[in-house]
Each structure stands twice: as C-alpha cells, then as structure tokens.
Amino acid sequence: MSFSFRANPPHSIERGLFVLNQHRDIYSSPTLADVFPSVLSAAGLPDERNELNLPPAPRTVVLLIDGLGHELLQRNCSSAPFLSGQPTTRIKAGFPTTTATSLASLCTGVPTGRHGITGYQSYIPEIGGILNWLQSTVRGHDGEHQLTSTTPIQASTPRTVFVRAVAAGVSCTVVMPAHFRDSGFSRLLLNGADFIGTHAYGDLLAETVDASTRADRTLTYCYISELDTVGHNHGPESLGWRTQLQLIDQFVKQLAHTLPRSVRLFVTADHGMIDARRGRAIDIDAESVLTGSVRAISGEPRCRHLHTVKPAEVAARWTDFLAHDGQVLTRADAIDRGLFGAHLSATAAERIGDVLVIANGATTLMRTKHEPNHSRFPGQHGGLTSNDQNLWIPGGRTFPDDDL
C-alpha cells in the first residue's frame, strides 16, 4: 500500500529547504490527523474514516518519534538502517508543524482548525493571555503563572480518539515517560486511555507489548521524546542527534521483533526540524519596526502569530522587513488558503493571530528578551518547508520477518 506524493514547485529555496506554495496541498493527501481514525476503522469502528486505506487489524501499536521528519530520516539512513529500510508512505504534519499542534491532530483525529491548538503558544481569550500548551503556563500583562485548570479549554476541545475507541469496546493504552502523566496537556489529549508511565526504553518496550495484547481489540500509543530534545539543544544531524537516532532505531527493531504477529506496528513523527544556524536569525525584541502596534506575540520562532488592532499596517511593515525570508498573511488570508484545514471552529479562529508570519528556508523569528531559552536552540520547527512538514509512516503492514 502506498500513496503518491505530489511534489509542488518551490515558493523559495534556501540551502535545499523548499516551501510548499499551495497551502491546501497540506490536506489534499493524508496527514497526522488521519492516522488514528484509519487505525480505528481498521479495527472495525464504522464511524471512523480510513484515509490510509488500512486493511483490517484488531490490534495496533502507534509509536511516535518526536522530531524525526521524513527528510531527516532519508538523509540519515545510515544511522537508522531498520527504519529507513521499511517501505513508507509520506504523510504531512498539518500546520503549524509543532509538537502541541501535531499531537492534538493525532489524538483528536482532526486538523488544527477544529481542535484549536494553534501553535506552541496560543493566545486564549477566555483566560486572557498566551498559553504555552506543553508547559501549561500563561503569560499575561501581570507576568507568567501556572495554569491550574484545563476546564475552560477542555470544553472547546473535540473528544479524543481514545474516548471514541473505548466507547466502541477498544482497549486504549498510552505508554510514555512517567513525568508526562499529570501534565495539563496530557489530561487534555490523552483523556480516555489508560496511562502507563515508563522510565527507560526497556520498560517502554515491555509495557507496550503487554498493553497491545491485553484485549481482543487494542490501540496502544507510545511516544519517544529524546530525539527532539537533542535536536533542539545540539541541532538536527549533530553527532548527539545521530547517536540518539541509532538508539531509537535499535529500539524499534527490537519492538517489531518482540510484538506478536497479531499486532500491527506503525511508526511516525510529529514534525521535522531545521538547523537555525544555516539561516537568518531575526530578533523580534530588538526591532521596534516589528513590535509597533503589536499587543501580543504567540507561536514560536518558525511561525509567529501577531495580535494587533492594526493588521494591515503591521503586515505591511513585516513584509518589507522580511523580504524573501518569510510569508506574511492576515488571519483571513491564512484561513482562506486552508492552512488550518477546511473547517474552522469559532474558538480556533479566535486563537489565530491577526497577522501570521511563517519563516522561509532556515529563517527564525526569535525573541531573546521574552523567550531566552527557546531563542538559543539551534534546532527549530513550525514552518511549511519540507523539512518541517513531511512525515512518514510504514506502508500499512507489519514489519517483515526478514528485516528483524
């Protein structure tokens, strides 16, 4: 089983990084939001859509490797001979290409415009500030504080795929590092599944195998975060990054060997990554021409949401400043071009910036004063380049025995 990947002419190019210039093409072929619904359809749930055309399979493990986009995997196949040796389908992340948004698309089965997690950070009108989804912190005029309850946000978030699956009689388990158990983000997106916390690759493998066989129909979701962490701190394709990829490749090979043949294994990612040291680094906090008339800035260095009462004026100034290093869109333009999917909830629309700025090539839009830690990372993602956007998934079958 395979899908053809329709290549698009590049909008611009810098060091081999292409920007997709037809934004609706993001959703013209399968994306991360289609993975779990396809798996559930293959498990016999008639109301789920099977965009991946998967054959029937009552038990499935989905392993997500944070940060391992398709382009990175292909360029580093010597560090991942098992993973790169599998026939794969290229899928897309959705937009923006960041962990919070991608995992929301995966776990709800709908694009950004419906689940409303519009970036690494989003302006949330109902709580009056910028929410960092992964850290559950809110930044407002009175400083930064911890979000104590996700109830206001949960009310506007679609049901998770796990809630839907359990209601249909599928046993759902999430297997991931134990420190994610009580995070607000986990409570929001893993609702409905049993959570099993792990401490190393050894118990991640053992618990995954156990969970996948505990019932006649099972969905087991596993998550590996270390590659993304190393990539952010040391850069993708650094020695540390390649070494981590080698360890993960060995883990996946062992997992595929250990799982019973009755269990299908899928491996995918949530986004790719670019090396910011190869491109132009713009410090928003140091450029008054970029901050004038802007009341708040959300998103991340590859995709910024600008909140302003003067969108036309702000968009014009940013366009002149960036030239070919970024795409500047008003909220209406971004929605019209289909960046967030064909359907948009009122809640999601409110969280999109009045102006959206998407970095081209390896450009980054840093904030050294307000985001000092994030600004020092050489590894970044969030944009529309193929290195940010393109993902992969084995072509709808179990790994063959002769590859083990």
N, C-alpha and C positions, 0 to 999 in steps of 0.2 A: 504494500500500500504506500502510495506516495502522492505528494501534491506538487504541481509545477509552481515555481516561484517566478513571478513575472518581474523582471528587472525593469526599473524605471530610469529614465535619463537623469543624471545628477543635476540638482539645482546649483550646487557649488562643490568644489573639491579642495581639500587641504590635506596633504600627506596621506592621500588614499582614502579619506573618510568621505563617504557620499551622503548627501542629504536627499531624502525622498521628497520630490516636489509635488506629488499628488497625494495629499494627506488622506483622502478617503481610501487610498490603497491599503492603509493600515488595517482596515476592517473588511477589505474585499476578499481576503483569504483568512484562514483560521488564526486566532490569537490566543493568548493565555486564558482568556475568559471562556474559551471553548473546551478546555481540557477536561475539567471535572464533569460538566454536563455530558460530554461524549462518553466518559467512563461510566457514568451512571446509566446512560441509555444502554450501553453495552451490558450493564448488569441487570437490565430488564425493566428500568423505570420508563414508562411510556411517555411521560410528560417532559422528559429531558431531550434536548436536541443533540444529535450525533454528527456534528460538523466535521469530525475527524474520521468518520466512516469506520469506526472500530467494530471488529467482529465481537460476538457475544463473549463475555468473560465475567463470571460472578465475583472474582477476587482480583483486586488491583492494588498495587503499590505505586504511588506517585512520589518520586524523590525530586525535590527542587534544590539545585545548587545555586546559591545566591551569587550573581555576578558573572556566570560563565556563559556569555553570549556566543552565538554561532561563529562570528568572525574570530573571536579569541580561541575557541576550540580548534578551528581549522588551522590557524597559524601556529598552534602549539600542540599539534597531534603527536609529536614525539614524546611529550610529557603526559599524554593521555591516550595511549595506544588502544585500550579497550573501548573507551567512549567514542573516540574518533573512528574506530573501525566498524561501528554499527551503521547500517543504513538509516538515515534520518529524514524527517520532514522538517523543512524550515517553517516556523510559525513566527508571529510577531508579538511583541510585548503588549502593545497598546500605547497609550500616551497619558501622561509623561512616563518615561522609562525609569522609574524609581521603585524601590522595594515596597514602599507603602501602597502605592497605586497598583503595582503589579500583583502583589499578594491579595489585595482587595478584589481585583478582577478574577484571580484564580479561585478564591474562596467564596465568592458570591456568584460567579459564573456570568457576570455582566460587565460591560465596559465602564469606563470612568464616569461618563455622563449619567449613568444610572446609580452607581454606588456612591459617588460623591467624594471619594478620597482623591483630591485633585493634584496631589504632589507630596513631596517630602514634608512640606509645611503648607497649611491651608488657612486662609482667613475664614473664621467661623463666626458669622454674625450673631448666632444665638448665645455664644459665650464671650463675644466682644474682644477677640484677639486672634493672634496667629498660633495655631496648634501644630506642634511637632508630633506627628502621628506615632512615630516609633518610640519616642521618649515620654509621651503623654504630658508634655509641658506646654503652657500657654504664655505667650509673650504679648503684653499689652502696654498701655501708657504707664501703668503702675509697676512695671518690671515683669519678671518671669516667675511663674508659680506652677506647681504640680496640679494637673487635672485630677480632681478627687473622684469624679463620677463620669462614666461614659453614657449615662442615661439620656441626656439631651441629644447625643449624636446617634445612639443606638436606634432611637425611634425613627430616624430617617435613613438608616442603612438597610438594604434588602436582606432577606433571610439568607443565611449561608447555605452552601450546598450540603453541609453536614446535617443541618436541621431537616432539609428536604429528604436526604437519603435515609436518615434514621426513621422518619415518618413512614417511609416505604419499606422498612424492615432490613435496611443495610446497616451492618455494624461499622461505625466510623471511629477511627483512632488517629490521633496526631502524635507523632513521635519526634521530639526535638529537644534541644538542650533545656534542662530544668529551669534555668533562670528566665525563660520566656513565659513560664506558667501563669504568673499573676500580672503580667503587663496589661495595660488598658487596651492595647492593640490586639493582643491575643484574645481577650474577653470579647472584643468586638467581632473578630473574624473567624475564630475557632469555635464559636458557640455551636453546640450540638454534638461535638465529637468528644470522646474520652481523651484526656491528655496524659501522655506518659513522658516524664522528664528523663533525659539521659545525661551522661557525664563525659562520654568519650565515644569514639567510633565503635568500640566493641559492644557496648550495651545498646547503641543505636541500631546496630545490625540485629542483635539478639531480640530486642523488643519489637523491631519491625517484622521479623519473621513470625514471632508469636502472634502479634496483632493480626497479621494477614490471614491467619488460619483459624481464628477463634470462632468463626461462624461460617455458614454456607455462603453468605454474600458479605464481602468486606471491602471497605475503602480505607486504605492506610496512607496517610500523608506524612512524609518525612522532609526535614529541612536541614540543610547544611549552610552555615553562615561564614565559615572561616575564610574561604577564597575571596569573598567580597571585602572582608576586613583587611586581609593582607594587601589586596589590590588598592584599596583606599590609602593605606598607610605607606606602601612602598612602590605603588604603581603596578598596573597590569603588565604581565610578561617580565617582571623583575625576577631575580633568582629566587627570592622568597615565594613569589606567586607561583612560579613554575614548580617549585618543590611541593607546595601545598596541592597543586593540581595533580601531581604524581600520587600523593597520598590518597586523594579523593578517587582517582581512577582505580587504584587498588581496592579501595573500599567498595566501589560499585561492582567491580568484578567479583569480589567475594560475596556480596549480597546477591548478585544474579546467580551465582553458583549454589548458594545456600537455600534460596527460596524454592519451595516445591513447584513443580511444573504447572500445577493448577493455578498459580498466582502469576498474573501479568505484571511486569515491571516497566514503568515509564520513568524516564529521567529528563528533566528540562531545567530551565533557568528563569529568572525574572527580568533580567536586563543584561546588557553587556557593559563595557567600560572603555573610556578613552584615557590616554595619558595627557594630563593637562600641561605638562612641561613641553609638549610639542606645539602648543598653540598660544594665542594671545590671552593673557590673563588681565581682565578688567576689574579694577577695584571700584565698585559702585559707591562705597562710602567716601572715596576720595575725589569723586567727580560731582560737583554741585549741579552741573547741567543734567545729570541723570536723576538726581533726587528732588529737584524742584517740583512742587505741586504733587508729590507722591506722599500719601499719608501712611502707607504700609507696603512692605515688600515680603512676599511669601515665595514658596517654591524652593529652588536650590540652584547651584551655580551653572547648570546646563539649561535650566528652564525657570524663568522668573515670572511671577505674577505681580503686576504693579497695580496697586489700588489707589485710584485718584478720581477726583471730580472733573478733571480736565483731560480725558483720554486722548483726544485728537492732538492737543498740544504736546502732551508727554510722548505719544507715539512718534510724532514728527522729530522731536529732539533726540530720542533714542535711535531712530532710523539714521539720522545724519551722523551721529556719533559712531555707530557700529559699522556703517557701510556694509561690506560683504561678510562681516563676522557674525551676523545674527539676523533672524527673521523677527519682525515686529508686527504684531497683529492686535487689533482691538478684540474685545471679547466677542462681539458679533461676528467678526471675520473668522475667529478661531472656531466658533460654533458652526458657522456656515460651511467651513471647509471640512467639517466632520472629524476634527481632532479628538473629540471626546465620545464619538460614536453617533449613531443615527438618532438616538433618543436621549433627551436631556431632562432630568428632573429639575424642579424649581430650586431645590436645595443645592444641587451640584452647580447650577448656573450662578447662584449667589457666591459660591466659593471661588469661581474663576476670576482672575484679575481683570480689571477694566482694560488693561493692556497686558499682552502676553509676549515675552521675549524668549526666543529659542536660539540657543547658541549653535552656530555652524562650525564645521570642521572640529578642531580641538579647542575652540574658544571656551573660556569660562567667565562667568559673571560673579565674582567673589564679593564678599562683604567682610573685610578684615577687621572692622571695628565691632560689628554686631554678631558675626559668626567666625570668630578667630580660629576655632578648631577645624571647622569644616573647610575653611579657606586654605589651610595648609596642606590638604590632601592632594597628592599627585594624581590619584585615581578618581575620576568623576563620571557621572552618567546623568541621564534625564532628558536628553535631546532626541532628535529624529534621525541622526546618522545611522547607517547600517551597523556601526559598532555599538551604538546604544540600543538599537531596536530589534535586530534579528536574533531569534532564538531557534531552538531545535528540539526535536523530540523523536525518539526511535520510531520507525515507521509502522506502528500499530501491531507489534507482535512481541513475543518474548525474545530474550536474547538467545541465540542458538548455542547448543551444547559445545560445538567445536570451537567457539570463541572463549570458552571457560578454561 
